[in-house]
Amino acid sequence: MYILRMSRKMVSIHEAAEFLGVAAQTLRRWEREGKLIPDERTPGGRRRYDLSRLRPEQFHTAEAARRTVAYARVSSHDQKDDLERQKQVLELYCARQGWTFEVIADLGSGMNYHKKGLRRLLASIIDGEVGRLVITHRDRLLRFGAELVFAICEAKNVEVVILNQGEDTTFEEDLAKDVLEIITVFSARLYGSRSRKNQKLLDGVRQAVEASQC
């Protein structure tokens, strides 16, 4: 009697993720949830998957309910062209990955936690509606506090994709505006929003900011 044995092709987590059309982080989450356990591990602890056992149709339905959201932001109205460029970059990237997605755009300071788009994004993440968040730079999310949003994403099993890990081209301009916003708030509390001291301080800061950008 002959027994036909199918040869197994063992692949890495990244190859398996590409075959299934998801991110490697998603496979790690599926392992934690018990949905897809690696077939073996190397002596070094690396995951290996039997390619013949993987079936994309088994997993895509569950993930389809959670959508991909791309988030774009600029600080002021005079940066609207940059906002459009961000949106185009995000749309092109998501489309090339074959993802169904929506773009949320905000116009406001990176210090402002009450922007309409940001609040809608966070609500969707907390409600479990988002499976993937895509941004061009980490500072596009928030100037300070992005790590907290990333922690919420991790807790909700949301994959975070940051297209550019380097410094944003508008970093200095946005940072100057954010610093001015901080000083405006504190000086108003110290001297009163309409006091001459407050106005004098703000005028001096604005001049310093403008000089630094020359």
HUKAMO-V505351 format. One line per field, one symbol per residue. phi: phi as a letter, one per 20 degrees, with the letter a starting at -180 (. if undefined). psi: psi as a letter, one per 20 degrees, with the letter a starting at -180 (. if undefined). A space follows every 10 residues. Layout:
phi=???
psi=???
This chain:
phi=.ddedffede cffffffffe mcegffffff ffemebegfa cfgenffccf ffefcgffdf fffffdeecd dcbcebffdf fffffgffff ffffffemee bcddcccrff eeedfgffff fffffffmed dbdccfcfff fbfcofffff fffffelefd ddfceffffd ffffffffff fffgffffff dnfdffffff fffffgffff ffef
psi=ppopppppop rrhhhggghi krqhhhhhgh ghijhopqhr qrhjjqqpqo hiipohihhh ghhhhprppp pqqrhrhjjh hhghgggggg ggghghijqp rqppqqorqi iojjqggghh ghghghijip ipppqgqhih fqgpjhhggh hggghjlppp oohoiapqhj gggggghhgh gghgghhhhg iphjqhgghg ghgggggggh hhi.
